[in-house]
Amino acid sequence: MWEAYHTPTSLGGALRLLAEHGSEARIIAGGTDLLIELRRGVRHSRVLVDVTRIRDLDRVRLDDQGTIHIGPMVTHNQIVASDLVVKRGFPLALACWQVGTPQLRNRGTVAGNLVTASPANDTITALWALDARVTLGSVRGERTLPLADFYQGVRQTAMAPDEMVTDIAFTAMATGQRGMFAKLGLRHSHAIALVNVATVLTLEDNTVAGVRITLGSVAPTIIRAPEAERVLAGSALGEESIAEAARLAGEAAVPIDDVRGSAGYRRQMVRVLTRRALHSLTNNTEFPSGSPKLWGSGDGRFAPMAGAPLCHHDGGTEPIECTVNGERVVIRGANGKTLLDMLREDLGLTGTKEGCAEGECGACTVWMDGIAVMACLVAAPRAHSTEIVTVEGLSRGDELHPVQQAFIDEGAVQCGYCTPGFVMSGANLLAEIPHPTREQIIEGLHGNLCRCTGYYKIVRAIERAAKEMAHDR
């Protein structure tokens, strides 16, 4: 899928690689879109530049001017866990919470979502409502663009081949501001937005002093609804003004008919979601607390890599050195593979299954540095200098992990193909939340699909394992 996989350890090193290889190079961070595109042949990038080992790019901070800065390696789950963003960038936190599944949110980055430039991407709509700007860096210097100038069409941006996102910034919401994000998908999780809406209002004594309404998946890029904004500006936020703003937002949408919905349905849903979002701003909407992230007892940050920058060539002899199930291993000949293929083909660890090879089913869930990820969406060279745990390494000698035993006791296994992924997700969930509610268990398993059991026994098995583990403590 690629010829060379570079792992720089500094931002300058990454930018030099982009300058050297130009359009043949592509930044890879989460890889949740890029690896699928490479596998399908819709993208051809000879050189991948992995920037996930560069220190301090995964930080969220508030500067002295009241601006929130999001580093290019900040994942969706790190935003979900950020008290700063939840309190002062609420629409973005909600959008990140609704992206993909826990495993995908552990790898996928906000910057990657922006760069992909799909009009259905959730975080773009939220950041556009927050009046965000993006900074692009290259060896030529930096430039900062508002999102309206960054996007030039469907999956088209102003970013040059030798540039990468180095910062995402927006003014933190003040005390008198309220924001909301609402999304309609065709399923509860892992859903591409049929329509999404973000709103940010500035209120002074219940009068709207400022307003931004942005709409996603209804035009070639994210758009604003200026007529709806004008109706609200200077008025009280009441039923009549909300209804009129929702109507005008629907008229602003210019959607298409596709397999997921008709243009007419999308326009109607813009009206519905806009009305709901504005109504919610009249109440104190709370962020869903205790959302499982599947990063065990850690903080969602992958371990840094020691040593010098690396380059793994497809067909080359450069080794991938890592710890797998507690054993130090050195693998050669896997430089052009995914982590899933390396585990199965080079290490003979066939417990990790390939179901979809697109991050849809969760059968390939493993732990990387204690964080649950989809092995089919991780390049094998990314495993260098990491600690990997597969289902084979979950048991303690001859004693099964409590989750494994509970699956047996509750009869939560039928064909068994999906079971390793469920077990790995469930065990990680209990390491993070020892006493989960039923709702937390269900949410934690959103990234895993089963075609046999109907999930009831699987959920009961996790509940049983939680009780057993609490008893043993």
Secondary structure, DSSP 8 states (H G I E B T S, - for coil): --SEEEE-SSHHHHHHHHHHHGGGEEEESS-TTHHHHHHHTS---SEEEE-TTSTTSS-EEE-TTSEEEE-TT-BHHHHHT-HHHHHH-HHHHHHHHTSS-HHHHHH-BHHHHHHH--TT-HHHHHHHHTT-EEEEEETTEEEEEEHHHHEEETTEES--TT-EEEEEEEE---TTEEEEEEEE-SSSSS---SEEEEEEEEEETTEEEEEEEEEESSSSS-EE-HHHHHHHTTSB--HHHHHHHHHHHHHH-----BTTB-HHHHHHHHHHHHHHHHHHTTS-----TT-----TTS-S------SS-EEEETT----EEEEETTEEEEE-S-TTSBHHHIIIIIS--TTS--S-SSSSS-TTEEEETTEEEEGGGSBGGGGTT-EEE-GGGSSBTTB--HHHHHHHHTT--SS-SSHHHHHHHHHHHHHH-SS--HHHHHHHTTT---SSS-SHHHHHHHHHHHHHHHHH-
